[in-house]
Protein backbone atom coordinates (compact mmCIF):
# COMPACT_ATOMS: atom_id res chain seq x y z
CA UNK A 1 0.00 0.00 0.00
CA UNK A 2 2.84 2.36 0.88
CA UNK A 3 4.64 1.58 -2.41
CA UNK A 4 1.46 2.22 -4.36
CA UNK A 5 1.01 5.59 -2.72
CA UNK A 6 4.67 6.41 -3.41
CA UNK A 7 4.19 5.61 -7.12
CA UNK A 8 1.10 7.80 -7.25
CA UNK A 9 3.04 10.59 -5.60
CA UNK A 10 5.95 10.29 -8.04
CA UNK A 11 3.58 10.22 -11.01
CA UNK A 12 1.81 13.31 -9.69
CA UNK A 13 5.10 15.18 -9.36
CA UNK A 14 6.15 14.18 -12.88
CA UNK A 15 2.81 15.30 -14.31
CA UNK A 16 3.19 18.64 -12.54
CA UNK A 17 6.71 19.08 -13.89
CA UNK A 18 5.65 18.19 -17.43
CA UNK A 19 2.69 20.57 -17.20
CA UNK A 20 4.99 23.33 -15.98
CA UNK A 21 7.36 22.79 -18.91
CA UNK A 22 4.45 22.70 -21.38
CA UNK A 23 2.98 25.94 -20.03
CA UNK A 24 6.38 27.63 -20.16
CA UNK A 25 6.89 26.62 -23.79
CA UNK A 26 3.35 27.67 -24.71
CA UNK A 27 3.79 31.03 -23.03
CA UNK A 28 7.05 31.65 -24.87
CA UNK A 29 5.38 30.75 -28.18
CA UNK A 30 2.45 33.05 -27.45
CA UNK A 31 4.54 36.05 -26.39
CA UNK A 32 7.27 35.33 -28.94
CA UNK A 33 10.07 36.45 -26.68
CA UNK A 34 12.57 34.02 -28.25
CA UNK A 35 14.88 34.87 -25.36
CA UNK A 36 17.14 31.85 -25.88
CA UNK A 37 19.85 32.29 -28.53
CA UNK A 38 18.30 35.44 -30.02
CA UNK A 39 20.53 36.25 -33.01
CA UNK A 40 19.68 39.94 -32.63
CA UNK A 41 21.47 40.02 -29.28
CA UNK A 42 24.89 40.25 -30.97
CA UNK A 43 23.96 43.80 -31.96
CA UNK A 44 23.65 46.81 -29.67
CA UNK A 45 20.09 46.96 -28.30
CA UNK A 46 19.06 49.91 -26.18
CA UNK A 47 15.81 51.50 -25.08
CA UNK A 48 14.99 55.09 -26.00
CA UNK A 49 11.94 56.65 -24.40
CA UNK A 50 10.18 59.95 -23.85
CA UNK A 51 7.86 60.92 -21.01
CA UNK A 52 4.67 62.66 -22.03
CA UNK A 53 2.70 63.81 -19.01
CA UNK A 54 1.66 60.75 -17.00
CA UNK A 55 2.71 58.17 -19.61
CA UNK A 56 5.67 57.38 -21.84
CA UNK A 57 6.43 55.87 -25.22
CA UNK A 58 9.57 53.85 -25.89
CA UNK A 59 11.39 52.12 -28.71
CA UNK A 60 14.11 49.49 -28.92
CA UNK A 61 17.03 50.79 -30.98
CA UNK A 62 19.11 48.08 -32.66
CA UNK A 63 22.40 48.98 -34.36
CA UNK A 64 25.94 47.85 -34.94
CA UNK A 65 27.95 48.54 -31.76
CA UNK A 66 30.70 50.35 -33.67
CA UNK A 67 28.43 52.44 -35.90
CA UNK A 68 28.20 56.13 -34.98
CA UNK A 69 26.76 57.96 -38.01
CA UNK A 70 23.62 56.78 -39.78
CA UNK A 71 22.02 57.61 -43.11
CA UNK A 72 18.85 55.57 -42.66
CA UNK A 73 16.48 55.10 -39.73
CA UNK A 74 13.86 52.34 -39.92
CA UNK A 75 10.94 52.45 -37.48
CA UNK A 76 9.26 49.06 -37.01
CA UNK A 77 5.64 48.64 -35.88
CA UNK A 78 5.00 44.97 -34.94
CA UNK A 79 1.72 43.12 -35.33
CA UNK A 80 -1.00 42.19 -32.88
CA UNK A 81 -1.23 43.21 -30.13
CA UNK A 82 1.56 45.67 -31.01
CA UNK A 83 2.39 45.96 -27.29
CA UNK A 84 6.04 45.17 -26.59
CA UNK A 85 6.08 46.20 -22.90
CA UNK A 86 9.61 47.46 -23.23
CA UNK A 87 11.49 47.64 -19.93
CA UNK A 88 14.96 47.16 -18.52
CA UNK A 89 15.79 44.26 -16.24
CA UNK A 90 19.25 43.61 -14.81
CA UNK A 91 20.63 46.22 -17.18
CA UNK A 92 19.21 44.54 -20.30
CA UNK A 93 16.21 45.37 -22.52
CA UNK A 94 13.27 43.01 -22.08
CA UNK A 95 10.15 42.93 -24.24
CA UNK A 96 7.29 40.89 -25.68
CA UNK A 97 6.64 40.08 -29.36
CA UNK A 98 10.17 38.86 -30.04
CA UNK A 99 8.75 36.31 -32.47
CA UNK A 100 6.99 38.89 -34.65
CA UNK A 101 8.42 39.06 -38.19
CA UNK A 102 9.72 42.61 -37.85
CA UNK A 103 11.18 42.10 -34.38
CA UNK A 104 12.89 38.76 -34.96
CA UNK A 105 14.26 39.86 -38.37
CA UNK A 106 15.34 43.36 -37.37
CA UNK A 107 19.04 42.48 -37.61
CA UNK A 108 18.72 42.10 -41.39
CA UNK A 109 18.10 45.85 -41.72
CA UNK A 110 21.16 46.84 -39.73
CA UNK A 111 24.44 47.85 -41.35
CA UNK A 112 27.04 50.59 -40.96
CA UNK A 113 24.57 53.21 -42.28
CA UNK A 114 21.25 51.89 -40.93
CA UNK A 115 19.63 51.39 -37.54
CA UNK A 116 16.14 50.31 -36.55
CA UNK A 117 13.84 51.31 -33.73
CA UNK A 118 11.05 48.92 -32.76
CA UNK A 119 8.18 51.09 -31.56
CA UNK A 120 6.17 50.08 -28.49
CA UNK A 121 2.63 51.15 -27.66
CA UNK A 122 2.37 54.13 -25.29
CA UNK A 123 2.58 52.90 -21.70
CA UNK A 124 -1.00 53.91 -20.87
CA UNK A 125 -2.19 51.76 -23.79
CA UNK A 126 -0.54 48.52 -22.63
CA UNK A 127 -3.90 47.06 -21.61
CA UNK A 128 -5.77 47.73 -24.84
CA UNK A 129 -3.99 49.38 -27.76
CA UNK A 130 -7.03 49.84 -29.97
CA UNK A 131 -6.90 50.49 -33.70
CA UNK A 132 -9.17 53.48 -33.21
CA UNK A 133 -6.68 55.04 -30.77
CA UNK A 134 -3.94 54.72 -33.39
CA UNK A 135 -5.92 56.95 -35.76
CA UNK A 136 -6.10 59.78 -33.21
CA UNK A 137 -3.82 62.85 -33.25
CA UNK A 138 -2.37 61.96 -29.86
CA UNK A 139 -0.83 58.78 -31.25
CA UNK A 140 0.71 60.68 -34.14
CA UNK A 141 2.22 63.13 -31.65
CA UNK A 142 3.49 60.28 -29.44
CA UNK A 143 5.32 58.60 -32.33
CA UNK A 144 6.72 61.93 -33.49
CA UNK A 145 8.09 62.65 -30.01
CA UNK A 146 9.80 59.25 -29.86
CA UNK A 147 11.30 59.40 -33.34
CA UNK A 148 12.43 62.98 -32.84
CA UNK A 149 14.26 61.99 -29.65
CA UNK A 150 15.82 58.92 -31.29
CA UNK A 151 16.77 61.07 -34.27
CA UNK A 152 18.42 63.60 -31.98
CA UNK A 153 20.53 60.88 -30.36
CA UNK A 154 21.56 59.14 -33.56
CA UNK A 155 21.57 61.95 -36.12
CA UNK A 156 18.51 60.88 -38.14
CA UNK A 157 16.11 63.53 -39.46
CA UNK A 158 13.76 61.31 -41.47
CA UNK A 159 12.47 57.78 -40.96
CA UNK A 160 11.04 54.94 -43.00
CA UNK A 161 8.04 53.49 -41.17
CA UNK A 162 7.43 49.75 -41.55
CA UNK A 163 4.32 48.00 -40.26
CA UNK A 164 3.42 44.33 -40.17
CA UNK A 165 -0.12 42.88 -39.94
CA UNK A 166 -2.01 44.96 -37.35
CA UNK A 167 1.12 47.09 -37.08
CA UNK A 168 0.29 48.40 -40.57
CA UNK A 169 -2.53 50.34 -38.90
CA UNK A 170 -0.01 51.94 -36.52
CA UNK A 171 2.49 52.71 -39.27
CA UNK A 172 -0.10 54.11 -41.69
CA UNK A 173 -1.57 56.57 -39.22
CA UNK A 174 1.83 57.58 -37.82
CA UNK A 175 3.04 58.33 -41.36
CA UNK A 176 -0.21 60.07 -42.33
CA UNK A 177 0.12 62.44 -39.38
CA UNK A 178 3.88 63.02 -39.73
CA UNK A 179 4.68 63.39 -43.44
CA UNK A 180 7.90 65.37 -42.95
CA UNK A 181 9.25 62.93 -40.39
CA UNK A 182 8.18 59.83 -42.33
CA UNK A 183 8.60 60.32 -46.10
CA UNK A 184 8.55 56.55 -46.75
CA UNK A 185 6.08 53.88 -45.59
CA UNK A 186 6.26 50.10 -46.03
CA UNK A 187 3.21 47.96 -45.30
CA UNK A 188 3.84 44.22 -44.93
CA UNK A 189 1.12 41.54 -44.61
CA UNK A 190 -1.34 44.43 -44.43
CA UNK A 191 -4.50 44.12 -42.36
CA UNK A 192 -7.04 44.75 -45.11
CA UNK A 193 -10.17 43.10 -43.65
CA UNK A 194 -12.08 44.46 -40.65
CA UNK A 195 -12.25 42.19 -37.60
CA UNK A 196 -13.13 42.23 -33.93
CA UNK A 197 -10.12 44.44 -33.14
CA UNK A 198 -11.15 47.16 -35.55
CA UNK A 199 -11.41 48.18 -39.20
CA UNK A 200 -7.76 47.60 -40.08
CA UNK A 201 -6.92 49.53 -43.24
CA UNK A 202 -10.28 48.81 -44.83
CA UNK A 203 -11.67 52.31 -44.38
CA UNK A 204 -8.66 54.62 -44.40
CA UNK A 205 -8.40 57.62 -46.69
CA UNK A 206 -5.39 56.83 -48.85
CA UNK A 207 -5.40 60.33 -50.33
CA UNK A 208 -4.43 61.66 -46.88
CA UNK A 209 -1.09 59.84 -47.08
CA UNK A 210 1.76 61.74 -48.72
CA UNK A 211 4.58 59.29 -47.88
CA UNK A 212 5.99 57.12 -50.68
CA UNK A 213 4.42 53.72 -50.25
CA UNK A 214 5.68 50.17 -50.75
CA UNK A 215 3.48 47.10 -50.35
CA UNK A 216 4.98 43.76 -49.30
CA UNK A 217 2.85 40.63 -49.16
CA UNK A 218 3.32 36.86 -49.32
CA UNK A 219 1.43 35.34 -52.24
CA UNK A 220 0.32 32.48 -49.99
CA UNK A 221 -0.53 34.49 -46.88
CA UNK A 222 -2.98 32.15 -45.11
CA UNK A 223 -4.56 34.71 -42.77
CA UNK A 224 -8.20 35.54 -43.56
CA UNK A 225 -7.68 39.18 -42.52
CA UNK A 226 -4.65 39.78 -44.76
CA UNK A 227 -5.49 38.25 -48.16
CA UNK A 228 -2.97 38.73 -50.94
CA UNK A 229 -5.59 39.60 -53.56
CA UNK A 230 -6.80 42.53 -51.47
CA UNK A 231 -3.28 43.88 -51.00
CA UNK A 232 -2.75 43.64 -54.74
CA UNK A 233 -6.01 45.52 -55.40
CA UNK A 234 -5.18 48.37 -53.04
CA UNK A 235 -1.59 48.55 -54.28
CA UNK A 236 -2.98 49.23 -57.75
CA UNK A 237 -5.41 51.77 -56.30
CA UNK A 238 -2.64 53.67 -54.50
CA UNK A 239 -0.11 53.31 -57.33
CA UNK A 240 2.43 51.88 -54.89
CA UNK A 241 4.76 49.07 -55.98
CA UNK A 242 3.95 45.60 -54.65
CA UNK A 243 6.74 43.25 -53.64
CA UNK A 244 5.34 39.71 -53.84
CA UNK A 245 7.07 37.17 -51.59
CA UNK A 246 6.99 33.46 -52.41
CA UNK A 247 8.25 30.29 -50.80
CA UNK A 248 9.77 29.93 -47.38
CA UNK A 249 8.32 27.75 -44.66
CA UNK A 250 7.63 25.32 -43.21
CA UNK A 251 4.87 26.94 -41.16
CA UNK A 252 5.20 26.51 -37.41
CA UNK A 253 2.22 28.53 -36.21
CA UNK A 254 -1.45 29.23 -36.84
CA UNK A 255 -2.26 31.04 -40.13
CA UNK A 256 -2.47 34.57 -38.69
CA UNK A 257 0.56 34.19 -36.44
CA UNK A 258 4.21 34.99 -36.99
CA UNK A 259 5.66 31.61 -37.96
CA UNK A 260 3.60 31.09 -41.10
CA UNK A 261 3.74 32.65 -44.56
CA UNK A 262 1.86 35.53 -42.94
CA UNK A 263 5.12 36.25 -41.08
CA UNK A 264 7.39 35.49 -44.06
CA UNK A 265 8.84 32.49 -42.25
CA UNK A 266 11.89 31.14 -44.04
CA UNK A 267 12.26 34.15 -46.35
CA UNK A 268 12.91 36.88 -43.80
CA UNK A 269 16.37 37.82 -45.05
CA UNK A 270 15.38 38.11 -48.72
CA UNK A 271 12.26 40.11 -47.88
CA UNK A 272 14.12 42.60 -45.68
CA UNK A 273 16.94 42.96 -48.22
CA UNK A 274 14.45 43.94 -50.94
CA UNK A 275 12.77 46.46 -48.66
CA UNK A 276 16.10 47.98 -47.67
CA UNK A 277 17.07 48.33 -51.32
CA UNK A 278 13.85 50.28 -51.90
CA UNK A 279 14.71 52.59 -49.00
CA UNK A 280 18.16 53.23 -50.45
CA UNK A 281 17.39 53.48 -54.17
CA UNK A 282 13.62 53.57 -54.68
CA UNK A 283 13.89 50.35 -56.69
CA UNK A 284 12.29 47.04 -55.72
CA UNK A 285 11.92 43.71 -57.55
CA UNK A 286 8.47 42.40 -58.38
CA UNK A 287 9.14 39.18 -56.47
CA UNK A 288 11.52 37.55 -54.02
CA UNK A 289 11.75 33.99 -52.77
CA UNK A 290 10.49 31.04 -54.73
CA UNK A 291 9.07 27.57 -54.46
N, C-alpha and C positions, 0 to 999 in steps of 0.2 A: 504493500500500500504506500509506504514511504517512497519507494523507487518510482512508482507511478506518478505520485505527486511531484517528485523532482523532475521527471520528464516533462510533465505538463508545464512546470515552471520554466524550464529551459526553453521549451517551444514558445512559450509566451514572450520570453525575453527576445528570442530570435525574431519573432514576428514584429515586435515593437521596433527592433533595430532595423529590420528590412523596411518597415513602413516609414521610419524616420529618413532612411536613405532615399526612398522613393519620393517622399514629399520634398526633400531638399533638391533633388534633381528636377522635379516638376516645377518647383518655384524658380530655379535658375533658368529653365526653359521659358517660363512665362515672362519673367522680368528681362531675360536676355542680357544678364550682366556679363556673361562670358569672362568671369574674373580670372579663371585659370588659363595661363599661357596666352594672354591677349597679345597678339602681334603688334597692336598699336602702342603697347607700353614701352617699346624701345625708343619711341619719340618723346619729346618734351610735351607733357600734358599739364596744363595749369588752368585754374579757374579765374575768370574775369567776371566781376559783377558790379552792378550799380544799385544803390539804394534810392528808392523813389517813395518818399513819404513813409508809410508803415509797411512797405513790401519791397522786394528786390527782384531783379532779373539777372540771371547769370548765364555764362556760356563757357564751354570747355574748349580752350585753345590748344590745338595740336600742331606742332611744328618740329623742324629739325633742331636739335639742341644748339648747333653751331650757327644757324642762320640768324642774321641780325636785320637785314633789309629785305622787304618783301614788295613784289610788284602786284601780287594777286591775293585777295582775301575771299575765301569761300565760306559762306554762312549756311550751315546745314540745319534743316528743320525736320526732325524724325517723325515717323508715323505714330499711329494710335498707341497710347493716349497722348503722345507728344510731351509727356511729363518725365523729365530725367531725374528730378530731385537731386540736383548737383549739390554736393557738400564735400567737406574735407574731413578725413578721418586719419589719424596718425600721420599727418603731414602729406597724405596722398588724396587725389581726387577720387570720389566715389559717386556712382550714378546708376540709374536704371536705363533700360533700353539699349544695353550694349550689343544685343543681337540684331537690332534694326540695321537694314542695309546701309544707310548713310553712316551710322555710328561705327559699325564693325569694319567698314571699308574706307574709313576716313584717311587712313595712311596712304592710300593710293593717290590722293590729291597732293600730298605734301612733297615739296622739293625745295631747292635752295631759294626759289622766288615765291613760293606759295605756302600759305598756312590756312587752316580751317578753324572755324569756331562752331561748335555744336550748341545750338540755342535751346535753352530750357524754357519751360513755361514760367511766367511770373510766379513768385512764391505764394501769393495769395490765391492762385489758381491751381494749386497742386491737388486739390480735391476734385475739381471738375473744370477742366480746361475746355469750355464749350466752343464749338465752331462759331457760334454767333458772337461770342466775346472777341474772337480773333478778327472779326470784321469791324470792330469798333475803333475809333480814333485812339483810345488809350493804348491799345495793343501796338498800333503803329508807332506811337511815341515811346513805348517801352523798348521795342526792338531798336529804334533809332538811338536811344540813349545808350544801350548796350554796345551797338556796333560803333558808335562814335567814340566811346571809351576804349574799346579794343583797338580801333583805328589810331587813336592817340598814342597808345602804348607801342604799337607795332608799325606805325607809319603807313597806314592804309586809309585812303580817302574814299574809295568806292568798293563796293562788295558785289559779288555774284551770290544771289540767294538760290538755294537748292532745297526743294521740298520732296518728300517721299510719302505716298499714300495720303493719310489724313494730314500729314505735314505739308502737302501741297496747298491746303487751305491757309495754313499759317504763312507760308512763303508768298503766296499770291497777294494776300492782303497787306503783308509787310512791304512788299515791293510797290504795290498800288499806292500806298500812303507815303512812300519815301523814294520817289523816282530819282532824285539826285544822288542819294546814298546807294541805291540799288539799280544800276543801269542794265543789269542782266538778271534774268530769272530762268531757272531750269526746273521743270516739273516732271517728276519721275513716278511711274505707276499712279497716275493722277486719279483722285477720288472724284469720279464723274457722276456717280449715281447717288441720290439722296438716300439716307438710311436713318436709323434711330438716333444717331449722334448729331445729325444735322443735314443740311442740303449739300455738303461738299462743294464742288465747283459748278454744280448744275445750274445755279441761278445767278452767277456773278456777271457783272458788266465788263466784258473784255475790253470795251472801248475806253475804260477808265485806267487801263494799264498802259504805261508808256515804256516800260522796260523791254529790251529785246528778249524774245522768248524762245526757248528750246524745249521741245517735248521729247521725253524718253520713256519708252514703254516696251515691255516684253510681249512678243507676238502671241505667246501662250499664257499670258497672265490668267490664272485660274480664279481670281477673286471676282465675285459677282458685282462688286461695287466699283471695280476698276477695269472694265472691259476694254480690250485693245481697239475694237472697232469704234468706240465712242471717242477715245483719245485721237484716233486718226481723223475722225469727222471734225472735231474741234480744232485740231492742228490746221486743217485746211481752212476752217472758218477764220482763224486768227493769223493765217499766213506765216506761222512759225514752223521751222523745220522739225521733222519728226525723226528721231533716231530709233529704229526698230532693233530690239535685242532678240536674239534667237539662241537656242541651245542652253547649255548649263545643266544644272541638276547634279545628282538626283534630289528631289524634294524631300525635306525632312521636317516639314511642318504642315499645318492646315493651310488651305488655299489662300486665305487672306493674311497669313502670317509671314514672317521674315525669311524663313528658310525654304521658300518655294520660288517658282518663277516670278511671283509677285515681288519678291525681294531680290531678284536677279542672282539667285544662288548659283554658284559655279562660274558666273561670268562677271563677277564684281570688278575685277581689274580692267578688263576690256571696256566695260561700260563707263567706268570713271575716266579712263584714258581718253575716250572719245569726247566726253563732256569737257575735260580739261583742255583738249585741243580747241574746242569751240570757244572757250573762255579766252584763250590766247590769240586765236586767229580768226574767229568767226566762221570757221569751216567745220563741217561735221559729216561723217559718212552717212549713207542712208541706212546701213545695217552694220551690226557687229555680232560676233558669236557665230554659231552655226550648229547644225545637227551633228 
